[in-house]
């Protein structure tokens, strides 16, 4: 059976449920944890690694992105790339960035190849990223090489 006319509303107003009282929440932000534990698998020890606040500097990122690619030397605007971090949910600092070229038409750029572990394996990537970040800091005037004794390499913490 089909209804030809719409249902009629009742003349009485519907009673809405009474409003619930608002829940008051006191929020106090917790300070950042002073350390993160890292497991040393060689000795089955847990070693504390102090966290440092990541440096975030937009002007430095733009300066680094204006440099030529540090891997292939392609001039022009690049992308500021970060090396590998210490773990999940740990932000990379802008002090450790270096320029890598972006994707081009029908060609992957060094940034994509670096991020996908095509250029280097994980161990090499970590070493290369540290060296490139150091060289970028020196090129931009952000790194301060220290003066060493005669015969030692000047200020490069990565020299081995």
Backbone as CSV, one residue per row, in Angstrom:
resi,resn,N_x,N_y,N_z,CA_x,CA_y,CA_z,C_x,C_y,C_z
1,UNK,0.839,-1.169,0.000,0.000,0.000,0.000,0.885,1.232,0.000
2,UNK,0.591,2.134,-0.885,1.372,3.351,-1.006,0.698,4.498,-0.295
3,UNK,1.506,5.317,0.318,0.969,6.498,0.969,1.005,7.639,-0.034
4,UNK,-0.088,8.297,-0.207,-0.177,9.385,-1.173,0.168,10.728,-0.539
5,UNK,-0.107,10.893,0.701,0.176,12.155,1.386,1.290,11.904,2.403
6,UNK,2.131,12.924,2.632,3.185,12.743,3.630,2.587,12.603,5.030
7,UNK,3.404,12.017,5.909,2.955,11.872,7.294,2.815,13.245,7.921
8,UNK,1.816,13.362,8.757,1.599,14.634,9.438,2.406,14.657,10.714
9,UNK,2.939,15.811,10.976,3.687,16.003,12.219,2.696,16.164,13.361
10,UNK,3.172,15.800,14.510,2.327,15.932,15.682,2.252,17.405,16.085
11,UNK,1.217,17.792,16.713,1.057,19.166,17.178,1.915,19.434,18.402
12,UNK,2.333,18.383,19.054,3.159,18.541,20.251,4.630,18.660,19.863
13,UNK,5.340,19.540,20.563,6.766,19.691,20.325,7.516,18.510,20.931
14,UNK,8.517,18.044,20.195,9.301,16.935,20.730,10.201,17.463,21.844
15,UNK,10.389,16.621,22.828,11.227,17.019,23.954,12.652,16.565,23.685
16,UNK,13.544,17.524,23.578,14.955,17.216,23.385,15.545,16.794,24.717
17,UNK,16.531,15.932,24.675,17.161,15.539,25.939,17.858,16.750,26.550
18,UNK,17.930,16.803,27.864,18.579,17.950,28.510,20.058,18.001,28.130
19,UNK,20.591,19.195,27.967,22.005,19.298,27.592,22.907,18.763,28.709
20,UNK,23.946,18.066,28.272,24.897,17.535,29.255,25.880,18.625,29.647
21,UNK,26.332,18.623,30.869,27.318,19.634,31.276,28.631,19.399,30.526
22,UNK,29.289,20.481,30.178,30.554,20.400,29.453,31.628,19.810,30.359
23,UNK,32.426,18.938,29.781,33.491,18.315,30.533,34.683,19.267,30.566
24,UNK,35.158,19.591,31.729,36.300,20.485,31.885,37.570,19.648,31.974
25,UNK,38.495,19.924,31.062,39.753,19.195,31.047,40.884,20.190,31.292
26,UNK,41.667,19.906,32.293,42.838,20.738,32.561,44.013,20.103,31.834
27,UNK,44.563,20.827,30.858,45.670,20.317,30.074,46.934,21.051,30.455
28,UNK,47.903,20.284,30.853,49.222,20.861,31.104,50.199,20.063,30.251
29,UNK,50.896,20.723,29.330,51.819,19.989,28.465,52.973,19.407,29.266
30,UNK,53.320,18.192,28.907,54.437,17.542,29.580,55.736,17.970,28.919
31,UNK,56.806,18.095,29.681,58.089,18.441,29.062,58.586,17.268,28.216
32,UNK,59.416,17.590,27.244,59.960,16.571,26.363,60.877,15.647,27.154
33,UNK,60.837,14.384,26.814,61.652,13.395,27.524,63.135,13.736,27.370
34,UNK,63.912,13.637,28.431,65.322,14.024,28.346,66.181,13.032,27.576
35,UNK,65.753,11.791,27.449,66.598,10.811,26.780,65.743,9.738,26.132
36,UNK,66.320,9.083,25.158,65.674,7.947,24.509,66.643,6.767,24.630
37,UNK,66.097,5.611,24.904,66.948,4.444,25.092,67.224,3.782,23.754
38,UNK,68.476,3.417,23.534,68.895,2.717,22.330,69.530,1.408,22.760
39,UNK,69.124,0.336,22.134,69.641,-0.973,22.517,70.936,-1.251,21.770
40,UNK,71.967,-1.608,22.513,73.250,-1.982,21.935,73.257,-3.502,21.840
41,UNK,73.022,-4.014,20.626,72.851,-5.454,20.458,74.136,-6.240,20.692
42,UNK,75.284,-5.592,20.571,76.534,-6.328,20.749,76.735,-6.754,22.208
43,UNK,76.237,-5.984,23.144,76.432,-6.307,24.564,75.112,-6.487,25.303
44,UNK,73.994,-6.343,24.596,72.664,-6.393,25.213,72.532,-5.386,26.345
45,UNK,73.012,-4.177,26.083,72.893,-3.087,27.033,71.942,-2.051,26.470
46,UNK,71.368,-1.274,27.336,70.544,-0.155,26.914,71.329,1.110,27.218
47,UNK,71.592,1.876,26.181,72.397,3.080,26.316,71.486,4.284,26.106
48,UNK,71.601,5.275,26.977,70.787,6.468,26.828,71.457,7.430,25.856
49,UNK,70.652,7.948,24.928,71.128,8.944,23.983,70.336,10.211,24.253
50,UNK,71.027,11.273,24.621,70.332,12.509,24.932,69.700,13.093,23.684
51,UNK,68.460,13.540,23.816,67.777,14.183,22.704,68.177,15.645,22.650
52,UNK,68.302,16.147,21.480,68.529,17.573,21.326,67.372,18.125,20.515
53,UNK,67.002,19.329,20.802,65.909,19.938,20.052,66.343,20.113,18.608
54,UNK,65.534,19.638,17.651,65.922,19.801,16.247,65.878,21.268,15.841
55,UNK,66.875,21.675,15.083,66.936,23.042,14.589,66.035,23.141,13.374
56,UNK,65.160,24.118,13.361,64.284,24.334,12.214,64.490,25.769,11.746
57,UNK,65.080,25.917,10.563,65.424,27.236,10.057,65.049,27.315,8.582
58,UNK,63.931,27.963,8.292,63.414,28.061,6.923,64.396,28.787,6.006
59,UNK,65.031,29.848,6.481,65.947,30.605,5.625,67.169,29.761,5.250
60,UNK,67.649,28.925,6.176,68.784,28.050,5.863,68.374,26.978,4.860
61,UNK,67.167,26.426,5.009,66.682,25.432,4.043,66.601,26.030,2.645
62,UNK,66.139,27.281,2.548,66.056,27.941,1.238,67.445,28.220,0.673
63,UNK,68.395,28.582,1.533,69.769,28.820,1.088,70.383,27.536,0.544
64,UNK,70.172,26.427,1.241,70.717,25.139,0.801,70.038,24.695,-0.493
65,UNK,68.746,24.929,-0.617,68.023,24.528,-1.832,68.464,25.322,-3.051
66,UNK,69.061,26.489,-2.853,69.534,27.301,-3.971,70.895,26.828,-4.490
67,UNK,71.575,25.954,-3.753,72.883,25.448,-4.161,72.733,24.370,-5.232
68,UNK,73.785,24.094,-5.994,73.718,22.991,-6.958,73.720,21.649,-6.235
69,UNK,73.276,20.624,-6.931,73.206,19.274,-6.355,74.596,18.831,-5.915
70,UNK,74.690,18.308,-4.706,75.990,17.923,-4.163,76.451,16.579,-4.731
71,UNK,75.531,15.790,-5.302,75.899,14.481,-5.845,76.301,14.567,-7.314
72,UNK,75.440,15.167,-8.155,75.728,15.192,-9.590,76.201,16.557,-10.077
73,UNK,76.094,17.592,-9.249,76.569,18.917,-9.630,75.616,19.693,-10.514
74,UNK,74.398,19.211,-10.695,73.424,19.902,-11.548,73.114,21.274,-10.953
75,UNK,73.332,22.342,-11.727,73.071,23.681,-11.183,71.574,23.971,-11.116
76,UNK,71.272,25.039,-10.434,69.869,25.445,-10.345,69.276,25.060,-9.017
77,UNK,68.014,25.336,-8.888,67.395,25.026,-7.602,67.390,23.519,-7.326
78,UNK,67.741,23.183,-6.133,67.738,21.794,-5.673,66.699,21.662,-4.574
79,UNK,66.708,20.539,-3.907,65.861,20.335,-2.738,66.773,20.097,-1.541
80,UNK,66.384,20.624,-0.400,67.147,20.405,0.825,66.801,19.023,1.356
81,UNK,67.764,18.126,1.349,67.537,16.740,1.761,68.112,16.506,3.152
82,UNK,67.420,15.674,3.929,67.895,15.262,5.244,68.494,13.875,5.127
83,UNK,69.462,13.604,5.946,70.005,12.259,6.022,69.104,11.399,6.893
84,UNK,69.492,10.155,7.143,68.674,9.275,7.987,68.658,9.769,9.430
85,UNK,67.524,9.576,10.108,67.397,9.978,11.511,67.753,8.810,12.416
86,UNK,67.734,9.052,13.715,68.078,8.010,14.670,66.971,6.987,14.848
87,UNK,65.749,7.334,14.496,64.653,6.396,14.660,63.333,7.036,14.320
88,UNK,62.281,6.282,14.552,60.942,6.762,14.246,60.569,7.910,15.170
89,UNK,59.857,8.851,14.643,59.318,10.004,15.376,60.405,10.934,15.915
90,UNK,61.592,10.856,15.371,62.654,11.785,15.749,62.879,12.687,14.551
91,UNK,62.630,13.969,14.725,62.758,14.910,13.621,64.222,15.149,13.292
92,UNK,64.490,15.272,12.007,65.848,15.572,11.568,66.090,17.069,11.725
93,UNK,67.282,17.416,12.123,67.629,18.810,12.313,68.000,19.449,10.985
94,UNK,67.704,20.724,10.837,68.058,21.435,9.617,69.550,21.724,9.543
95,UNK,70.305,21.455,10.595,71.754,21.596,10.527,72.373,20.498,9.668
96,UNK,71.650,19.414,9.461,72.184,18.257,8.746,71.572,18.099,7.362
97,UNK,71.274,19.200,6.678,70.694,19.095,5.343,71.741,19.385,4.282
98,UNK,71.458,18.926,3.068,72.361,19.115,1.942,71.514,19.171,0.673
99,UNK,72.024,19.804,-0.395,71.223,19.959,-1.615,71.316,18.731,-2.522
100,UNK,70.156,18.242,-2.951,70.075,17.184,-3.957,69.053,17.613,-4.999
101,UNK,69.315,17.283,-6.271,68.431,17.760,-7.334,67.098,17.021,-7.302
102,UNK,66.066,17.717,-7.783,64.705,17.193,-7.793,64.479,16.359,-9.054
103,UNK,63.326,15.704,-9.119,62.957,14.944,-10.304,62.792,15.874,-11.496
104,UNK,63.185,15.361,-12.664,63.005,16.088,-13.915,62.037,15.295,-14.774
105,UNK,61.657,15.833,-15.886,60.728,15.134,-16.773,61.384,13.837,-17.250
106,UNK,60.715,12.735,-16.994,61.163,11.396,-17.382,62.494,10.983,-16.771
107,UNK,62.894,11.613,-15.684,64.160,11.269,-15.034,64.041,11.519,-13.534
108,UNK,64.437,10.518,-12.756,64.413,10.680,-11.309,65.622,11.496,-10.871
109,UNK,65.406,12.388,-9.924,66.484,13.213,-9.407,67.249,12.494,-8.313
110,UNK,68.358,13.087,-7.923,69.211,12.491,-6.891,68.493,12.382,-5.545
111,UNK,67.586,13.321,-5.241,66.872,13.277,-3.964,66.019,12.014,-3.870
112,UNK,65.285,11.712,-4.933,64.451,10.510,-4.939,65.315,9.261,-4.874
113,UNK,66.376,9.222,-5.653,67.259,8.050,-5.662,67.956,7.863,-4.318
114,UNK,68.303,8.964,-3.656,68.933,8.889,-2.343,67.938,8.355,-1.306
115,UNK,66.706,8.859,-1.335,65.700,8.435,-0.362,65.279,6.981,-0.543
116,UNK,65.358,6.481,-1.771,64.938,5.102,-2.042,66.104,4.112,-1.986
117,UNK,67.253,4.530,-1.457,68.434,3.682,-1.281,68.929,3.113,-2.608
118,UNK,68.775,3.856,-3.697,69.273,3.422,-4.990,70.751,3.808,-5.127
119,UNK,71.107,4.995,-4.667,72.486,5.467,-4.807,73.442,4.771,-3.835
120,UNK,72.994,4.550,-2.598,73.849,3.976,-1.567,73.031,3.026,-0.711
121,UNK,73.707,2.039,-0.099,73.001,1.203,0.858,72.907,1.959,2.192
122,UNK,72.294,1.351,3.195,71.984,2.061,4.438,73.234,2.581,5.145
123,UNK,74.272,1.772,5.226,75.483,2.204,5.938,76.209,3.312,5.171
124,UNK,76.345,3.122,3.861,76.987,4.153,3.048,76.178,5.445,3.082
125,UNK,74.872,5.315,3.072,73.987,6.488,3.060,74.202,7.330,4.310
126,UNK,74.341,6.665,5.453,74.563,7.381,6.708,75.877,8.152,6.666
127,UNK,76.945,7.505,6.177,78.253,8.150,6.106,78.262,9.302,5.099
128,UNK,77.679,9.069,3.928,77.658,10.093,2.882,76.823,11.289,3.325
129,UNK,75.688,11.031,3.980,74.828,12.127,4.439,75.556,12.994,5.459
130,UNK,76.304,12.378,6.362,77.056,13.154,7.356,78.134,13.991,6.675
131,UNK,78.838,13.402,5.691,79.889,14.143,4.990,79.294,15.294,4.181
132,UNK,78.194,15.025,3.458,77.552,16.069,2.651,77.000,17.192,3.525
133,UNK,76.442,16.849,4.684,75.921,17.872,5.592,77.065,18.750,6.097
134,UNK,78.204,18.139,6.402,79.373,18.889,6.860,79.872,19.825,5.761
135,UNK,79.980,19.297,4.534,80.445,20.119,3.409,79.475,21.263,3.118
136,UNK,78.182,21.020,3.264,77.182,22.065,3.034,77.284,23.153,4.096
137,UNK,77.486,22.744,5.351,77.640,23.743,6.415,78.866,24.612,6.159
138,UNK,79.951,24.019,5.685,81.148,24.801,5.369,80.895,25.730,4.178
139,UNK,80.206,25.235,3.157,79.947,26.037,1.958,79.034,27.220,2.248
140,UNK,78.137,27.071,3.201,77.211,28.152,3.529,77.730,29.046,4.644
141,UNK,78.890,28.720,5.190,79.445,29.529,6.269,78.835,29.224,7.617
142,UNK,78.099,28.141,7.714,77.457,27.790,8.976,78.362,26.912,9.842
143,UNK,79.298,26.233,9.210,80.214,25.374,9.959,81.435,26.161,10.381
144,UNK,81.946,25.884,11.522,83.131,26.560,12.028,84.233,25.522,12.192
145,UNK,85.150,25.415,11.218,86.217,24.438,11.393,87.121,24.833,12.550
146,UNK,87.538,23.860,13.311,88.420,24.128,14.445,89.863,24.056,13.985
147,UNK,90.743,24.745,14.691,92.167,24.745,14.357,92.814,23.581,15.090
148,UNK,93.498,22.734,14.337,94.125,21.557,14.917,95.637,21.687,14.849
149,UNK,96.308,20.750,15.452,97.772,20.720,15.416,98.251,20.433,14.002
150,UNK,99.495,20.773,13.719,100.042,20.568,12.381,99.980,19.094,12.014
151,UNK,99.593,18.818,10.785,99.512,17.442,10.323,98.129,16.840,10.445
152,UNK,97.271,17.376,11.315,95.908,16.871,11.439,95.028,17.561,10.426
153,UNK,93.946,16.873,10.058,93.015,17.455,9.109,92.237,18.569,9.803
154,UNK,91.980,19.631,9.092,91.408,20.833,9.694,89.907,20.705,9.923
155,UNK,89.496,20.454,11.157,88.112,20.599,11.564,87.133,19.578,11.042
156,UNK,87.554,18.585,10.317,86.598,17.617,9.775,86.404,16.492,10.771
157,UNK,85.241,16.430,11.389,85.014,15.373,12.368,84.852,14.021,11.708
158,UNK,84.704,13.997,10.392,84.451,12.746,9.697,85.718,12.155,9.105
159,UNK,86.838,12.821,9.262,88.088,12.323,8.689,88.479,11.041,9.420
160,UNK,88.873,10.072,8.618,89.266,8.802,9.255,90.529,8.265,8.642
